[in-house]
Structures are given as structure tokens and as C-alpha cells.
Amino acid sequence: MAFDADKFLNQTVNAPMSTSTVPVPEGEYKAIIDDGDKAISFREGGTDRNGNDLSPQCVVLFSILDDALKVKLNRDKVLVPHNIWLDVKGDDLDLSEGKNVGLGRLRKALDMNDGPWSPNMMKGKGPVVIKVTQRSDKNDPTIKYAEVARVAKLST
């Protein structure tokens, strides 16, 4: 269903809206990579304020498999992003030693680090164990964001 901008601009709201969100608490969770359209996306590298080149990032959305957490956060699906810096050579991933370690660790946790692979092959894969941490917004330290700091193979 497409977003209707005219409907949005002309609607009347008669109730207050939330002014904050509760981030996923820090800890370890069982999760799978989401299978939605935005489960795996990329951010361009560009340059920082000082003119330094920034590497592109792969953003992988994990869906936490915890019904109690869904109830606590009042969400149908609890998604947490995993931002992975990419080492590239032109348009290709740099596969040399010590490069793309974060992506390699994710692939290994998913048993996908050997053989032919593409990022979209990760959609819906898992379960794995993720470690969720929180960081403060750089403009407002009272705002917290949850993010995946580590991914590991699920022990059986």
C-alpha cells in the first residue's frame, strides 16, 4: 500500500502522539535476519566533516525471537539494526586478509562463509545469538538507540 501524502496533509489528529520510544534493552537475544524488503540495505560512504573518506555500510535488520520482549515493548516485531562497515575496491568487496571482518563473522555465524554468496541470501536466515547494545543520540543524550554489536552462532 502506497503512502498517500495528500491524505496525510489533510488528516486531523485528535490525540497526543508519543514523544519517545523505548529501545531494546541491552543483552543477548536469539534472532533471525528479517525477511522484509528493507532487511538488508546499504549506506553510501561519502566524506565526514573533515573531508575524510567514509566506507559504505551494510545494514542488516535482525528480528528478535522473544514474545515477552514484544509484549514489553508493545511491538508486533522487534527489529534491531547491525551496521557493518564495508571494505571495498571500486564496486567490489575487498576480500584480502583482514578486510570485511564484520561481514565475514556474520556469514560464519550463519554458516554461509564458504561457497557462492550474495547479501540477499541472508534474508530470513538464523537463528543466531545477537548482542544488543545502546548508544546515545549525538544531539540529545537522553535519546537511546539499540544496535547489534555482535553476532554468534547459536549453540545447540
Stockholm file with secondary structure:
# STOCKHOLM 1.0

chainA/1-156         MAFDADKFLNQTVNAPMSTSTVPVPEGEYKAIIDDGDKAISFREGGTDRNGNDLSPQCVVLFSILDDALKVKLNRDKVLVPHNIWLDVKGDDLDLSEGKNVGLGRLRKALDMNDGPWSPNMMKGKGPVVIKVTQRSDKNDPTIKYAEVARVAKLST
#=GR chainA/1-156 SS CCCCHHHHHHCCCCSCCCCCCCCCCSEEEEEEECCSTTSEEEECCCBCTTSCBCCCEEEEEEEECCHHHHHHHTCSSCEEEEEEECCEETTEECCSTTSSHHHHHHHHHTTCSSSSCCGGGGTTCCCEEEEEEEEECSSCTTCEEEEEEEEEECCC
#=GC SS_cons         CCCCHHHHHHCCCCSCCCCCCCCCCSEEEEEEECCSTTSEEEECCCBCTTSCBCCCEEEEEEEECCHHHHHHHTCSSCEEEEEEECCEETTEECCSTTSSHHHHHHHHHTTCSSSSCCGGGGTTCCCEEEEEEEEECSSCTTCEEEEEEEEEECCC
//
